[in-house]
Amino acid sequence: MRGKEGSGRGLPAVRDNASPLTPHAVPIHGPDETADAALGGAVRVIQPRMGYRFSLDSILLARFASERPVDAAVDLGCGCGVVALCLLALGGARRVVGVDVQAEMVERARRSAEANGWEERCCRFLASDVGAVRQHLEPQSVALVVANPPYRRADQGRHSPDAPTAAARHEVAGTLGDFVSAAAFLLRERGALCLVYPAPRLTALLSACRGARLEPKVLWLTQPRDGRPASLALLRCVKGAGEGLEVRAPLRLHGGSGRYSEEAQRLLGAAGTDAPAPPSP
């Protein structure tokens, strides 16, 4: 997409007089699927009953990415579409394109978007390898890319016999470098890439991003509970930015009782809870 943001190939235009995003009550799903709530019921997502299902890292990524709202975004490795749909609900983006190599997950994401009332008008989902985004989307076309890439190398650990789960957990359909390279291609100068990734692999993430001119600017670690090592890293990188990293105080996910901490509950809860205001038309 070239020229004015929101026009051209790849991202559908949103009319300025479009009605507010209002989710429908219940998505239609098959017997091997469930319709699950995210953001306290503000978003409904169709996902497989068995196999890979979204978890809190997707919701945290959407919250993190929504801190600086943009007009258009791309979700690489979108799976069932939960991050893309939460971005819309939070006002983090007015239009989103989701890309995933698994056609069955893309089809679920499309049905979820329709059930929430956000199909073609606000979001689209494409079945594509992340390495092939250049064939579908224009370079330097968006201000935000989000990604929840596979956490494990292809040669690390046992692969799930369930193909969608294996692709989501292991780098069998795209490496970390593939995701970062695709993001660098899509982002305009000073655009942001927001990712969630295992904290133990943070050095690999930082190296890959800096090698693609995506300078790390905000790092937010999560820890399961007090006294435990960090488990996840939320990272915001800015294309072509100068050096300087904000390292936030860790987010503690669970309290002493084992339940979610108050801060985690707020972030995982309703979309209206401290949600960013949507961008102006």
C-alpha positions as CSV (number, residue, x, y, z in Angstrom):
1,M,0.0,0.0,0.0
2,R,1.4,3.4,-1.0
3,G,0.3,6.9,-0.3
4,K,-2.4,7.7,2.2
5,E,-2.6,5.1,5.0
6,G,-5.6,2.8,4.7
7,S,-5.8,2.9,0.9
8,G,-4.5,0.7,-1.8
9,R,-3.8,-3.1,-1.9
10,G,-3.8,-5.2,1.2
11,L,-5.7,-3.1,3.8
12,P,-9.4,-2.4,3.4
13,A,-10.5,1.2,3.9
14,V,-12.7,2.1,6.8
15,R,-15.3,4.8,6.3
16,D,-15.0,7.7,8.6
17,N,-18.8,7.6,9.3
18,A,-18.7,3.9,10.1
19,S,-20.6,2.9,13.2
20,P,-18.7,2.0,16.4
21,L,-17.3,-1.5,16.7
22,T,-20.0,-3.5,18.5
23,P,-19.5,-7.3,19.0
24,H,-22.3,-9.6,18.2
25,A,-23.5,-11.8,21.0
26,V,-22.3,-15.3,20.0
27,P,-20.2,-16.5,17.1
28,I,-21.3,-19.5,15.1
29,H,-19.0,-22.5,15.6
30,G,-18.8,-26.1,14.8
31,P,-18.9,-29.2,17.1
32,D,-15.1,-29.4,17.1
33,E,-14.8,-25.7,18.0
34,T,-15.6,-23.4,20.9
35,A,-16.6,-19.7,21.0
36,D,-14.6,-18.1,23.8
37,A,-14.6,-14.7,25.3
38,A,-11.6,-12.3,25.5
39,L,-11.2,-9.0,27.2
40,G,-14.1,-9.7,29.6
41,G,-16.5,-10.7,26.8
42,A,-15.8,-7.7,24.6
43,V,-14.4,-10.0,21.9
44,R,-15.6,-13.5,21.0
45,V,-13.1,-15.9,19.3
46,I,-13.7,-19.2,17.5
47,Q,-11.0,-21.7,18.2
48,P,-10.5,-25.4,18.0
49,R,-11.8,-27.4,21.0
50,M,-8.7,-29.5,21.0
51,G,-5.2,-28.5,20.0
52,Y,-3.6,-25.0,20.1
53,R,-5.7,-22.4,21.8
54,F,-4.9,-18.8,22.6
55,S,-3.6,-17.8,26.1
56,L,-2.8,-14.7,28.1
57,D,0.2,-13.8,26.1
58,S,-2.0,-12.9,23.2
59,I,-4.1,-10.6,25.3
60,L,-1.1,-9.0,26.9
61,L,0.4,-8.4,23.4
62,A,-2.8,-6.7,22.3
63,R,-2.9,-4.4,25.4
64,F,0.8,-3.6,25.0
65,A,0.5,-2.8,21.3
66,S,-2.6,-0.7,21.9
67,E,-0.8,1.8,24.1
68,R,0.0,3.9,21.0
69,P,-3.1,3.7,18.6
70,V,-2.6,3.7,14.9
71,D,-4.8,3.6,11.9
72,A,-3.7,0.3,10.3
73,A,-1.8,-2.7,11.5
74,V,-0.7,-6.2,10.4
75,D,-0.8,-9.2,12.7
76,L,1.8,-11.8,11.6
77,G,1.1,-15.4,12.6
78,C,-2.4,-14.4,13.6
79,G,-3.8,-17.8,14.3
80,C,-7.5,-17.6,15.3
81,G,-7.3,-13.8,15.1
82,V,-7.4,-13.0,18.8
83,V,-4.7,-10.3,18.8
84,A,-6.1,-8.6,15.7
85,L,-9.7,-8.6,17.1
86,C,-8.5,-7.4,20.5
87,L,-6.6,-4.5,18.8
88,L,-9.8,-3.4,17.2
89,A,-11.8,-3.7,20.5
90,L,-9.1,-1.7,22.4
91,G,-8.8,1.0,19.8
92,G,-5.2,0.1,19.1
93,A,-5.9,0.1,15.4
94,R,-8.9,1.0,13.2
95,R,-8.1,-1.7,10.5
96,V,-6.1,-4.9,10.8
97,V,-4.8,-7.5,8.3
98,G,-4.0,-10.9,9.9
99,V,-1.6,-13.3,8.2
100,D,-1.2,-17.0,9.0
101,V,0.1,-20.0,7.2
102,Q,-2.7,-22.3,8.4
103,A,-5.8,-22.0,6.2
104,E,-8.1,-23.5,8.8
105,M,-7.1,-21.0,11.4
106,V,-7.5,-18.1,9.0
107,E,-11.0,-19.4,8.2
108,R,-11.8,-19.4,11.9
109,A,-10.4,-15.9,12.2
110,R,-12.7,-14.7,9.4
111,R,-15.8,-16.2,11.0
112,S,-14.8,-14.6,14.3
113,A,-14.5,-11.2,12.7
114,E,-17.9,-11.6,11.0
115,A,-19.5,-12.6,14.3
116,N,-18.0,-9.6,16.0
117,G,-19.3,-7.4,13.2
118,W,-15.7,-6.5,12.0
119,E,-15.4,-8.3,8.7
120,E,-14.1,-6.7,5.5
121,R,-15.0,-3.2,6.9
122,C,-12.3,-3.3,9.5
123,C,-10.2,-6.5,9.1
124,R,-9.1,-9.2,6.7
125,F,-7.3,-12.4,7.1
126,L,-4.9,-13.9,4.6
127,A,-3.6,-17.5,4.4
128,S,0.1,-17.0,3.7
129,D,3.6,-17.9,4.9
130,V,5.2,-14.9,6.6
131,G,8.0,-15.1,4.1
132,A,5.5,-14.4,1.3
133,V,3.9,-11.2,2.7
134,R,5.7,-9.3,0.0
135,Q,3.4,-10.9,-2.5
136,H,0.2,-9.7,-0.7
137,L,1.0,-6.4,1.0
138,E,2.8,-3.3,0.1
139,P,6.2,-2.3,1.6
140,Q,6.4,0.4,4.3
141,S,2.6,0.5,4.4
142,V,1.6,0.4,8.1
143,A,2.6,2.0,11.4
144,L,2.2,-1.1,13.5
145,V,3.0,-4.8,13.2
146,V,2.3,-7.3,16.0
147,A,3.6,-10.8,16.2
148,N,3.4,-13.8,18.6
149,P,5.9,-15.9,16.8
150,P,6.6,-19.6,17.6
151,Y,8.6,-19.8,20.8
152,R,10.8,-22.8,20.0
153,R,13.3,-23.5,17.3
154,A,12.4,-26.3,15.0
155,D,15.2,-28.5,16.5
156,Q,14.1,-27.8,20.1
157,G,12.0,-30.2,22.1
158,R,9.2,-32.6,20.8
159,H,6.8,-31.5,18.2
160,S,3.0,-31.9,18.7
161,P,1.3,-34.4,16.5
162,D,-1.3,-31.7,15.9
163,A,-0.1,-29.7,12.9
164,P,-1.6,-26.3,14.0
165,T,-0.1,-26.7,17.4
166,A,3.3,-27.7,16.0
167,A,3.3,-24.6,13.7
168,A,2.3,-22.3,16.6
169,R,4.9,-23.6,19.0
170,H,7.9,-24.5,16.8
171,E,9.6,-22.6,13.9
172,V,8.4,-25.1,11.3
173,A,6.6,-22.6,9.1
174,G,8.7,-19.5,9.8
175,T,11.6,-18.6,12.0
176,L,12.0,-15.6,14.3
177,G,14.1,-14.0,11.6
178,D,11.3,-14.5,9.0
179,F,8.8,-12.7,11.3
180,V,11.2,-9.8,11.9
181,S,12.2,-9.5,8.3
182,A,8.5,-9.4,7.2
183,A,7.8,-6.8,9.9
184,A,10.7,-4.6,8.6
185,F,9.3,-4.9,5.1
186,L,5.8,-3.8,6.1
187,L,6.7,-1.0,8.5
188,R,7.2,2.6,7.4
189,E,10.0,4.6,9.0
190,R,9.3,5.1,12.8
191,G,6.7,2.4,12.7
192,A,6.6,-0.1,15.6
193,L,6.9,-3.8,15.9
194,C,5.4,-5.3,19.1
195,L,6.1,-8.9,20.0
196,V,5.7,-11.3,22.9
197,Y,8.4,-13.9,23.2
198,P,10.0,-16.2,25.9
199,A,12.2,-14.2,28.2
200,P,15.0,-16.9,28.0
201,R,15.3,-16.2,24.3
202,L,15.4,-12.4,24.7
203,T,18.9,-12.1,23.4
204,A,18.0,-13.8,20.1
205,L,15.0,-11.4,19.8
206,L,17.0,-8.3,20.4
207,S,19.7,-9.4,18.0
208,A,17.2,-10.2,15.2
209,C,15.3,-6.9,15.6
210,R,18.4,-4.7,15.7
211,G,19.8,-6.5,12.6
212,A,16.6,-5.4,10.7
213,R,16.9,-1.8,11.8
214,L,14.1,-2.3,14.4
215,E,15.5,-0.6,17.5
216,P,14.2,-1.9,20.8
217,K,12.5,0.9,22.7
218,V,10.3,-0.6,25.4
219,L,10.8,-3.9,27.3
220,W,8.2,-5.3,29.7
221,L,8.9,-8.6,31.4
222,T,6.3,-10.8,33.0
223,Q,7.0,-13.1,35.9
224,P,4.7,-15.9,37.2
225,R,4.9,-14.6,40.8
226,D,7.2,-12.8,43.1
227,G,10.7,-14.3,43.4
228,R,10.4,-16.2,40.1
229,P,12.4,-15.5,36.9
230,A,10.8,-13.7,34.1
231,S,8.8,-15.9,31.7
232,L,7.7,-13.7,28.9
233,A,9.0,-10.5,27.3
234,L,6.9,-7.9,25.6
235,L,9.1,-5.8,23.3
236,R,8.3,-2.7,21.2
237,C,10.8,-1.8,18.5
238,V,10.8,1.3,16.3
239,K,12.1,1.2,12.7
240,G,15.0,3.6,12.2
241,A,15.0,4.9,15.8
242,G,18.0,5.8,17.8
243,E,19.4,3.9,20.8
244,G,17.6,4.1,24.1
245,L,15.6,1.4,25.9
246,E,12.8,1.8,28.5
247,V,12.8,-1.2,30.8
248,R,9.6,-1.4,32.8
249,A,9.0,-2.9,36.2
250,P,8.0,-6.5,35.7
251,L,4.4,-7.5,35.5
252,R,3.6,-10.1,38.2
253,L,0.9,-12.4,36.8
254,H,-0.1,-14.3,40.0
255,G,-0.5,-13.4,43.6
256,G,0.2,-15.6,46.6
257,S,-3.1,-17.4,46.3
258,G,-2.3,-18.5,42.8
259,R,-5.0,-16.3,41.2
260,Y,-4.2,-13.6,38.8
261,S,-2.8,-10.4,40.3
262,E,-4.9,-7.3,40.3
263,E,-2.8,-5.8,37.5
264,A,-3.1,-9.0,35.4
265,Q,-6.8,-9.1,35.9
266,R,-7.1,-5.5,34.8
267,L,-5.1,-6.2,31.6
268,L,-7.0,-9.4,30.8
269,G,-10.4,-7.9,31.6
270,A,-13.0,-5.8,29.8
271,A,-11.8,-3.7,26.9
272,G,-13.1,-0.5,28.6
273,T,-10.7,-1.0,31.5
274,D,-8.1,1.7,31.0
275,A,-8.3,1.1,27.3
276,P,-6.6,3.6,25.0
277,A,-9.0,6.0,23.2
278,P,-9.5,5.1,19.5
279,P,-7.6,7.3,17.0
280,S,-9.4,10.2,15.6
281,P,-11.0,9.8,12.1
